[in-house]
Amino acid sequence: MNRAMPPPLLRIGCAGWSLPRVSWPDFPADGSHLARYAQRFDAVEIDSSFYKPHRRETYERWAASTPGGFRFAVKLPQFITHERRLADAMPAFEAFLAQVGGLGGKLGCLVVQLPPSLAFDAGIAKRFLAALRKRFEGPVALEPRHRSWFVPQAEGLLSLFHVARVLADPVLFHEAAAPGGWPGLVYLRLHGSPRRYWSAYDDALLLRLAVRLRQATERDGAACWCIFDNTASGAAVGNALTLLRIASKSAPPSMGHP
């Protein structure tokens, strides 16, 4: 199968690897859903880890189903973010790391999604990030959903620990309309708009997005992840394939910079 791939710093994929029937012609006919998915995309976000733990052997099996250049982003358990609310969470984090260690070198990023009710507390945030960084050196993207996080002090703390701030769409408030934190990593989670999880993105928006992602990778040297989570209607796979196709080509000279 002919695979046009975007620049190596840009990874495009979906939350999960379910393939809607309408997209089957775009993928190989044989193999598991993950194996087929990984023939077109080089990244996936595992959200199920937020709700329940997976055995290390499960992660090992998933890693073995994908090509060498494939990478997994894995969401931290809700016990850490929503129940412990980042406080005294390292025993749970260490157990989680032991599980996702089954991915080996294919563990590409950890995603820390905070509850909307969790306000920024500099002391708690610093202790959590410092403890996390003592145990994990790889890419980390944090998604705050309380307005108090979108201030210079929080941005500086994230940058200090080399943690990106997720850009999630739909955007909750105007301060969240651009990625932030450490500039070496850009992580986008696109849930569909206006109807979260259901709405597809139109090609014009995806074209503008491709230009911005190329700017981040080629001009700024950032590693970029773009994950589509508008999976309820099956739109994620189609949107990701379209963005992949656009990003694999040079941006038209007439577009300039956004």
C-alpha positions as YAML, in Angstrom:
chain: A
units: angstrom
residues:
- id: 1
  name: MET
  ca: [0.00, 0.00, 0.00]
- id: 2
  name: ASN
  ca: [1.33, 3.44, -0.92]
- id: 3
  name: ARG
  ca: [1.80, 5.44, 2.27]
- id: 4
  name: ALA
  ca: [2.48, 9.15, 1.99]
- id: 5
  name: MET
  ca: [3.91, 10.27, 5.31]
- id: 6
  name: PRO
  ca: [4.20, 13.77, 6.80]
- id: 7
  name: PRO
  ca: [7.40, 15.20, 8.27]
- id: 8
  name: PRO
  ca: [8.89, 12.94, 10.97]
- id: 9
  name: LEU
  ca: [8.24, 15.47, 13.77]
- id: 10
  name: LEU
  ca: [4.49, 15.36, 13.06]
- id: 11
  name: ARG
  ca: [2.38, 12.44, 14.23]
- id: 12
  name: ILE
  ca: [-1.29, 12.15, 13.24]
- id: 13
  name: GLY
  ca: [-3.74, 9.61, 14.59]
- id: 14
  name: CYS
  ca: [-6.90, 8.90, 16.53]
- id: 15
  name: ALA
  ca: [-8.04, 8.14, 20.04]
- id: 16
  name: GLY
  ca: [-8.25, 4.38, 19.71]
- id: 17
  name: TRP
  ca: [-7.90, 2.29, 16.59]
- id: 18
  name: SER
  ca: [-11.47, 1.34, 15.72]
- id: 19
  name: LEU
  ca: [-12.01, 1.48, 11.97]
- id: 20
  name: PRO
  ca: [-15.50, 2.45, 10.76]
- id: 21
  name: ARG
  ca: [-16.72, 0.34, 7.87]
- id: 22
  name: VAL
  ca: [-16.80, 3.32, 5.52]
- id: 23
  name: SER
  ca: [-13.00, 3.62, 5.94]
- id: 24
  name: TRP
  ca: [-12.14, -0.04, 5.42]
- id: 25
  name: PRO
  ca: [-11.08, 0.46, 1.78]
- id: 26
  name: ASP
  ca: [-8.34, 2.81, 3.01]
- id: 27
  name: PHE
  ca: [-6.68, 0.08, 5.08]
- id: 28
  name: PRO
  ca: [-5.25, -3.40, 4.47]
- id: 29
  name: ALA
  ca: [-7.86, -6.15, 4.56]
- id: 30
  name: ASP
  ca: [-5.93, -8.52, 6.82]
- id: 31
  name: GLY
  ca: [-4.84, -8.29, 10.43]
- id: 32
  name: SER
  ca: [-6.27, -6.92, 13.66]
- id: 33
  name: HIS
  ca: [-7.79, -3.45, 13.77]
- id: 34
  name: LEU
  ca: [-4.59, -2.13, 15.36]
- id: 35
  name: ALA
  ca: [-2.30, -3.79, 12.83]
- id: 36
  name: ARG
  ca: [-4.40, -2.41, 9.97]
- id: 37
  name: TYR
  ca: [-4.63, 1.04, 11.57]
- id: 38
  name: ALA
  ca: [-0.85, 1.15, 12.02]
- id: 39
  name: GLN
  ca: [-0.28, 0.67, 8.30]
- id: 40
  name: ARG
  ca: [-1.68, 4.16, 7.67]
- id: 41
  name: PHE
  ca: [-1.03, 6.07, 10.88]
- id: 42
  name: ASP
  ca: [2.09, 6.27, 13.03]
- id: 43
  name: ALA
  ca: [0.41, 7.29, 16.30]
- id: 44
  name: VAL
  ca: [-2.56, 6.47, 18.49]
- id: 45
  name: GLU
  ca: [-3.83, 7.70, 21.84]
- id: 46
  name: ILE
  ca: [-4.95, 5.08, 24.36]
- id: 47
  name: ASP
  ca: [-7.82, 6.55, 26.39]
- id: 48
  name: SER
  ca: [-9.03, 3.32, 27.96]
- id: 49
  name: SER
  ca: [-6.11, 3.45, 30.42]
- id: 50
  name: PHE
  ca: [-7.89, 6.39, 32.06]
- id: 51
  name: TYR
  ca: [-10.78, 4.15, 33.09]
- id: 52
  name: LYS
  ca: [-9.09, 0.85, 33.86]
- id: 53
  name: PRO
  ca: [-5.57, -0.58, 34.05]
- id: 54
  name: HIS
  ca: [-4.17, -2.79, 31.32]
- id: 55
  name: ARG
  ca: [-1.72, -5.59, 32.00]
- id: 56
  name: ARG
  ca: [1.87, -5.12, 30.89]
- id: 57
  name: GLU
  ca: [1.40, -8.12, 28.60]
- id: 58
  name: THR
  ca: [-1.45, -6.30, 26.85]
- id: 59
  name: TYR
  ca: [0.78, -3.34, 26.12]
- id: 60
  name: GLU
  ca: [3.47, -5.72, 24.89]
- id: 61
  name: ARG
  ca: [0.99, -7.32, 22.50]
- id: 62
  name: TRP
  ca: [-0.11, -3.95, 21.17]
- id: 63
  name: ALA
  ca: [3.48, -2.89, 20.61]
- id: 64
  name: ALA
  ca: [4.23, -6.11, 18.74]
- id: 65
  name: SER
  ca: [1.29, -5.44, 16.41]
- id: 66
  name: THR
  ca: [2.76, -2.20, 15.05]
- id: 67
  name: PRO
  ca: [5.73, -1.15, 12.88]
- id: 68
  name: GLY
  ca: [8.96, 0.09, 14.41]
- id: 69
  name: GLY
  ca: [8.20, 3.78, 13.90]
- id: 70
  name: PHE
  ca: [4.77, 3.63, 15.51]
- id: 71
  name: ARG
  ca: [4.18, 5.43, 18.82]
- id: 72
  name: PHE
  ca: [1.50, 5.27, 21.52]
- id: 73
  name: ALA
  ca: [0.30, 8.13, 23.69]
- id: 74
  name: VAL
  ca: [-1.23, 6.82, 26.91]
- id: 75
  name: LYS
  ca: [-3.62, 8.66, 29.21]
- id: 76
  name: LEU
  ca: [-2.91, 8.58, 32.93]
- id: 77
  name: PRO
  ca: [-5.49, 6.82, 35.13]
- id: 78
  name: GLN
  ca: [-8.32, 8.88, 36.57]
- id: 79
  name: PHE
  ca: [-7.26, 7.68, 40.02]
- id: 80
  name: ILE
  ca: [-4.20, 9.93, 39.72]
- id: 81
  name: THR
  ca: [-5.84, 12.97, 38.14]
- id: 82
  name: HIS
  ca: [-9.44, 12.91, 39.37]
- id: 83
  name: GLU
  ca: [-9.37, 11.01, 42.66]
- id: 84
  name: ARG
  ca: [-5.92, 11.81, 44.07]
- id: 85
  name: ARG
  ca: [-6.00, 15.15, 42.16]
- id: 86
  name: LEU
  ca: [-2.20, 14.93, 41.68]
- id: 87
  name: ALA
  ca: [-1.50, 14.70, 45.43]
- id: 88
  name: ASP
  ca: [0.34, 11.68, 46.86]
- id: 89
  name: ALA
  ca: [-0.12, 9.93, 43.53]
- id: 90
  name: MET
  ca: [3.32, 8.42, 42.93]
- id: 91
  name: PRO
  ca: [2.56, 4.84, 44.06]
- id: 92
  name: ALA
  ca: [-0.24, 4.75, 41.49]
- id: 93
  name: PHE
  ca: [1.96, 6.43, 38.89]
- id: 94
  name: GLU
  ca: [4.73, 3.89, 39.40]
- id: 95
  name: ALA
  ca: [2.25, 1.04, 38.96]
- id: 96
  name: PHE
  ca: [1.01, 2.70, 35.77]
- id: 97
  name: LEU
  ca: [4.57, 3.09, 34.47]
- id: 98
  name: ALA
  ca: [5.25, -0.59, 35.09]
- id: 99
  name: GLN
  ca: [2.24, -1.43, 32.93]
- id: 100
  name: VAL
  ca: [2.93, 0.95, 30.02]
- id: 101
  name: GLY
  ca: [6.56, -0.13, 30.09]
- id: 102
  name: GLY
  ca: [5.32, -3.04, 28.01]
- id: 103
  name: LEU
  ca: [5.29, -0.66, 25.05]
- id: 104
  name: GLY
  ca: [9.07, -0.31, 25.27]
- id: 105
  name: GLY
  ca: [10.42, 2.30, 22.88]
- id: 106
  name: LYS
  ca: [6.98, 2.71, 21.33]
- id: 107
  name: LEU
  ca: [5.72, 4.68, 24.32]
- id: 108
  name: GLY
  ca: [5.60, 8.10, 22.72]
- id: 109
  name: CYS
  ca: [3.85, 10.38, 25.20]
- id: 110
  name: LEU
  ca: [1.95, 10.45, 28.48]
- id: 111
  name: VAL
  ca: [-1.29, 12.47, 28.55]
- id: 112
  name: VAL
  ca: [-2.39, 14.00, 31.86]
- id: 113
  name: GLN
  ca: [-6.00, 15.20, 31.61]
- id: 114
  name: LEU
  ca: [-7.14, 17.13, 34.67]
- id: 115
  name: PRO
  ca: [-10.74, 17.43, 35.88]
- id: 116
  name: PRO
  ca: [-12.51, 20.76, 35.19]
- id: 117
  name: SER
  ca: [-12.76, 21.34, 38.95]
- id: 118
  name: LEU
  ca: [-9.01, 21.11, 39.60]
- id: 119
  name: ALA
  ca: [-7.70, 24.65, 40.02]
- id: 120
  name: PHE
  ca: [-4.02, 25.50, 39.68]
- id: 121
  name: ASP
  ca: [-2.12, 25.10, 42.94]
- id: 122
  name: ALA
  ca: [1.56, 25.86, 42.39]
- id: 123
  name: GLY
  ca: [2.74, 23.70, 45.27]
- id: 124
  name: ILE
  ca: [0.76, 20.61, 44.30]
- id: 125
  name: ALA
  ca: [1.58, 21.02, 40.62]
- id: 126
  name: LYS
  ca: [5.31, 21.46, 41.23]
- id: 127
  name: ARG
  ca: [5.53, 18.47, 43.57]
- id: 128
  name: PHE
  ca: [3.63, 16.28, 41.12]
- id: 129
  name: LEU
  ca: [5.65, 17.29, 38.07]
- id: 130
  name: ALA
  ca: [8.97, 17.02, 39.91]
- id: 131
  name: ALA
  ca: [8.08, 13.53, 41.15]
- id: 132
  name: LEU
  ca: [6.86, 12.52, 37.70]
- id: 133
  name: ARG
  ca: [10.09, 13.70, 36.10]
- id: 134
  name: LYS
  ca: [12.18, 11.69, 38.55]
- id: 135
  name: ARG
  ca: [10.43, 8.60, 37.20]
- id: 136
  name: PHE
  ca: [9.78, 9.40, 33.53]
- id: 137
  name: GLU
  ca: [11.93, 11.38, 31.10]
- id: 138
  name: GLY
  ca: [9.81, 11.08, 27.95]
- id: 139
  name: PRO
  ca: [7.27, 13.46, 26.40]
- id: 140
  name: VAL
  ca: [4.38, 14.56, 28.62]
- id: 141
  name: ALA
  ca: [1.31, 16.61, 27.68]
- id: 142
  name: LEU
  ca: [-0.99, 18.03, 30.35]
- id: 143
  name: GLU
  ca: [-4.56, 19.12, 29.67]
- id: 144
  name: PRO
  ca: [-5.85, 21.52, 32.33]
- id: 145
  name: ARG
  ca: [-9.53, 22.40, 32.18]
- id: 146
  name: HIS
  ca: [-9.81, 25.02, 34.92]
- id: 147
  name: ARG
  ca: [-9.24, 28.62, 33.91]
- id: 148
  name: SER
  ca: [-6.74, 29.23, 36.71]
- id: 149
  name: TRP
  ca: [-4.13, 27.15, 34.86]
- id: 150
  name: PHE
  ca: [-3.87, 29.64, 32.01]
- id: 151
  name: VAL
  ca: [-1.56, 32.09, 33.76]
- id: 152
  name: PRO
  ca: [2.18, 32.81, 33.39]
- id: 153
  name: GLN
  ca: [3.07, 31.00, 36.63]
- id: 154
  name: ALA
  ca: [1.51, 27.75, 35.43]
- id: 155
  name: GLU
  ca: [3.01, 28.16, 31.97]
- id: 156
  name: GLY
  ca: [6.44, 28.66, 33.48]
- id: 157
  name: LEU
  ca: [6.08, 25.60, 35.67]
- id: 158
  name: LEU
  ca: [5.08, 23.40, 32.74]
- id: 159
  name: SER
  ca: [7.98, 24.74, 30.68]
- id: 160
  name: LEU
  ca: [10.41, 24.14, 33.55]
- id: 161
  name: PHE
  ca: [9.52, 20.45, 33.61]
- id: 162
  name: HIS
  ca: [9.31, 20.14, 29.80]
- id: 163
  name: VAL
  ca: [5.58, 19.46, 29.85]
- id: 164
  name: ALA
  ca: [3.37, 20.65, 26.99]
- id: 165
  name: ARG
  ca: [-0.06, 22.14, 27.60]
- id: 166
  name: VAL
  ca: [-2.64, 20.41, 25.42]
- id: 167
  name: LEU
  ca: [-4.73, 22.36, 22.93]
- id: 168
  name: ALA
  ca: [-8.17, 20.72, 23.08]
- id: 169
  name: ASP
  ca: [-11.06, 21.50, 20.76]
- id: 170
  name: PRO
  ca: [-13.77, 22.60, 21.43]
- id: 171
  name: VAL
  ca: [-11.90, 25.31, 23.30]
- id: 172
  name: LEU
  ca: [-13.29, 25.98, 26.78]
- id: 173
  name: PHE
  ca: [-12.24, 29.64, 26.96]
- id: 174
  name: HIS
  ca: [-10.14, 32.01, 24.88]
- id: 175
  name: GLU
  ca: [-6.97, 31.55, 26.96]
- id: 176
  name: ALA
  ca: [-6.99, 27.89, 25.90]
- id: 177
  name: ALA
  ca: [-7.12, 28.62, 22.16]
- id: 178
  name: ALA
  ca: [-3.41, 27.91, 21.59]
- id: 179
  name: PRO
  ca: [-1.04, 25.20, 22.85]
- id: 180
  name: GLY
  ca: [1.30, 26.20, 25.63]
- id: 181
  name: GLY
  ca: [3.72, 25.02, 28.26]
- id: 182
  name: TRP
  ca: [7.03, 23.66, 26.99]
- id: 183
  name: PRO
  ca: [7.42, 24.73, 23.33]
- id: 184
  name: GLY
  ca: [9.33, 21.60, 22.32]
- id: 185
  name: LEU
  ca: [6.09, 19.59, 22.17]
- id: 186
  name: VAL
  ca: [2.70, 20.48, 20.70]
- id: 187
  name: TYR
  ca: [-0.19, 18.14, 21.50]
- id: 188
  name: LEU
  ca: [-3.65, 18.61, 19.97]
- id: 189
  name: ARG
  ca: [-6.78, 16.68, 21.01]
- id: 190
  name: LEU
  ca: [-9.61, 17.36, 18.58]
- id: 191
  name: HIS
  ca: [-12.97, 16.14, 19.87]
- id: 192
  name: GLY
  ca: [-15.20, 17.49, 17.09]
- id: 193
  name: SER
  ca: [-16.97, 20.83, 16.91]
- id: 194
  name: PRO
  ca: [-19.65, 22.01, 17.44]
- id: 195
  name: ARG
  ca: [-20.90, 18.61, 18.66]
- id: 196
  name: ARG
  ca: [-18.22, 17.04, 20.83]
- id: 197
  name: TYR
  ca: [-17.23, 13.50, 19.75]
- id: 198
  name: TRP
  ca: [-19.65, 13.56, 16.80]
- id: 199
  name: SER
  ca: [-18.92, 16.49, 14.47]
- id: 200
  name: ALA
  ca: [-16.46, 16.12, 11.61]
- id: 201
  name: TYR
  ca: [-13.99, 18.86, 10.70]
- id: 202
  name: ASP
  ca: [-14.24, 20.30, 7.19]
- id: 203
  name: ASP
  ca: [-11.35, 20.19, 4.76]
- id: 204
  name: ALA
  ca: [-10.79, 23.96, 4.88]
- id: 205
  name: LEU
  ca: [-10.13, 23.82, 8.61]
- id: 206
  name: LEU
  ca: [-7.84, 20.81, 8.19]
- id: 207
  name: LEU
  ca: [-5.87, 22.69, 5.53]
- id: 208
  name: ARG
  ca: [-5.35, 25.62, 7.91]
- id: 209
  name: LEU
  ca: [-4.40, 23.19, 10.64]
- id: 210
  name: ALA
  ca: [-1.81, 21.52, 8.41]
- id: 211
  name: VAL
  ca: [-0.16, 24.88, 7.75]
- id: 212
  name: ARG
  ca: [0.08, 25.61, 11.47]
- id: 213
  name: LEU
  ca: [1.47, 22.17, 12.25]
- id: 214
  name: ARG
  ca: [4.10, 22.50, 9.54]
- id: 215
  name: GLN
  ca: [5.06, 25.87, 10.96]
- id: 216
  name: ALA
  ca: [5.48, 24.33, 14.41]
- id: 217
  name: THR
  ca: [7.60, 21.44, 13.14]
- id: 218
  name: GLU
  ca: [9.65, 23.08, 10.39]
- id: 219
  name: ARG
  ca: [10.14, 26.61, 11.75]
- id: 220
  name: ASP
  ca: [9.95, 26.03, 15.50]
- id: 221
  name: GLY
  ca: [11.35, 22.49, 15.61]
- id: 222
  name: ALA
  ca: [8.57, 21.21, 17.87]
- id: 223
  name: ALA
  ca: [7.40, 17.62, 17.92]
- id: 224
  name: CYS
  ca: [3.67, 17.67, 17.16]
- id: 225
  name: TRP
  ca: [0.91, 15.18, 17.89]
- id: 226
  name: CYS
  ca: [-2.54, 15.68, 16.39]
- id: 227
  name: ILE
  ca: [-5.12, 13.26, 17.78]
- id: 228
  name: PHE
  ca: [-8.73, 13.12, 16.55]
- id: 229
  name: ASP
  ca: [-11.24, 12.04, 19.19]
- id: 230
  name: ASN
  ca: [-14.46, 12.68, 17.23]
- id: 231
  name: THR
  ca: [-14.97, 8.94, 17.15]
- id: 232
  name: ALA
  ca: [-18.67, 8.58, 18.02]
- id: 233
  name: SER
  ca: [-19.74, 8.96, 14.39]
- id: 234
  name: GLY
  ca: [-16.55, 7.49, 12.91]
- id: 235
  name: ALA
  ca: [-15.38, 10.92, 11.72]
- id: 236
  name: ALA
  ca: [-11.98, 10.70, 13.40]
- id: 237
  name: VAL
  ca: [-10.43, 8.26, 10.93]
- id: 238
  name: GLY
  ca: [-11.59, 10.21, 7.89]
- id: 239
  name: ASN
  ca: [-10.39, 13.51, 9.33]
- id: 240
  name: ALA
  ca: [-7.03, 12.01, 10.28]
- id: 241
  name: LEU
  ca: [-6.57, 10.53, 6.80]
- id: 242
  name: THR
  ca: [-7.38, 13.88, 5.21]
- id: 243
  name: LEU
  ca: [-4.95, 15.76, 7.43]
- id: 244
  name: LEU
  ca: [-2.31, 13.11, 6.78]
- id: 245
  name: ARG
  ca: [-2.73, 13.56, 3.03]
- id: 246
  name: ILE
  ca: [-2.58, 17.36, 3.27]
- id: 247
  name: ALA
  ca: [0.38, 17.38, 5.64]
- id: 248
  name: SER
  ca: [2.31, 15.02, 3.37]
- id: 249
  name: LYS
  ca: [2.33, 17.67, 0.66]
- id: 250
  name: SER
  ca: [3.96, 21.06, 0.63]
- id: 251
  name: ALA
  ca: [1.67, 23.86, 1.77]
- id: 252
  name: PRO
  ca: [0.58, 26.05, -1.18]
- id: 253
  name: PRO
  ca: [2.80, 29.16, -1.45]
- id: 254
  name: SER
  ca: [-0.29, 31.39, -1.60]
- id: 255
  name: MET
  ca: [-1.32, 30.46, 1.93]
- id: 256
  name: GLY
  ca: [1.62, 32.04, 3.69]
- id: 257
  name: HIS
  ca: [1.66, 31.88, 7.48]
- id: 258
  name: PRO
  ca: [-1.59, 31.88, 9.46]
...
